[in-house]
Amino acid sequence: MAKKSKAKQEELEKYYKEQVPVMLIKDNAKYKDDVTVTVNGVNYQIQRGVQVMVPRCVALAIERSHRQELAAQEYMDSLKG
């Protein structure tokens, strides 16, 4: 049983460390600076407007952050109405 658990853990670690492409939007106003993402105490600085390869855990953190921004904006819009 412990061997299955260890194998599953190693499989998950491999999945989250796999390199995936990410490209963050860039404009000359709000979205112009690089983005710093910290996952498990490791910092990643991501350049906007350029496709870069990052570990999947970093890409997932960026995606979660974006979804949270959208939800916050939706909530703020609901308060105005």
C-alpha positions as CSV (number, residue, x, y, z in Angstrom):
1,M,0.0,0.0,0.0
2,A,2.8,2.4,0.9
3,K,4.5,1.7,-2.5
4,K,1.3,2.8,-4.4
5,S,1.1,5.9,-2.3
6,K,4.8,6.7,-3.0
7,A,4.4,6.0,-6.7
8,K,1.3,8.2,-6.8
9,Q,3.2,11.0,-5.0
10,E,6.1,10.8,-7.5
11,E,3.7,10.9,-10.4
12,L,2.0,14.0,-9.1
13,E,5.4,15.7,-8.5
14,K,6.4,14.9,-12.1
15,Y,3.1,16.3,-13.4
16,Y,3.4,19.6,-11.4
17,K,7.1,20.0,-12.5
18,E,6.4,19.4,-16.2
19,Q,7.3,22.5,-18.3
20,V,4.3,24.1,-20.0
21,P,4.1,27.3,-22.2
22,V,2.6,30.5,-20.7
23,M,2.1,33.9,-22.3
24,L,0.9,36.8,-20.3
25,I,-0.8,39.7,-22.0
26,K,1.1,43.0,-22.3
27,D,-0.1,46.5,-22.8
28,N,1.5,49.8,-22.0
29,A,-0.9,50.6,-19.2
30,K,-1.9,48.2,-16.4
31,Y,-0.2,45.0,-17.7
32,K,3.3,46.1,-18.6
33,D,5.5,44.9,-15.8
34,D,6.9,41.4,-15.4
35,V,5.0,39.1,-13.0
36,T,6.6,37.4,-10.0
37,V,5.0,34.1,-8.9
38,T,6.0,32.3,-5.8
39,V,5.2,28.6,-5.4
40,N,6.4,26.7,-2.3
41,G,9.0,29.4,-1.5
42,V,10.5,29.5,-5.1
43,N,10.2,32.7,-7.0
44,Y,9.6,32.8,-10.8
45,Q,9.7,36.1,-12.7
46,I,7.7,35.9,-15.9
47,Q,8.1,38.4,-18.7
48,R,4.9,39.7,-20.3
49,G,4.3,39.5,-24.0
50,V,6.7,36.6,-24.5
51,Q,5.8,32.9,-24.5
52,V,7.9,31.2,-21.8
53,M,8.1,27.7,-20.4
54,V,7.3,27.3,-16.7
55,P,6.5,24.4,-14.4
56,R,2.8,23.5,-14.5
57,C,2.4,24.5,-10.8
58,V,3.4,28.0,-11.8
59,A,0.9,28.1,-14.7
60,L,-1.8,26.8,-12.4
61,A,-1.0,29.5,-9.8
62,I,-1.3,32.2,-12.5
63,E,-4.6,30.7,-13.7
64,R,-6.1,30.6,-10.2
65,S,-5.0,34.2,-9.6
66,H,-6.7,35.3,-12.9
67,R,-9.9,33.5,-11.9
68,Q,-9.8,35.2,-8.5
69,E,-9.4,38.7,-10.2
70,L,-12.4,38.0,-12.4
71,A,-14.5,36.9,-9.4
72,A,-13.5,40.0,-7.5
73,Q,-14.4,42.2,-10.4
74,E,-17.7,40.5,-10.8
75,Y,-18.4,41.0,-7.2
76,M,-17.5,44.7,-7.3
77,D,-19.8,45.1,-10.4
78,S,-22.6,43.5,-8.5
79,L,-22.3,46.1,-5.7
80,K,-22.6,49.0,-8.1
81,G,-25.8,47.7,-9.7
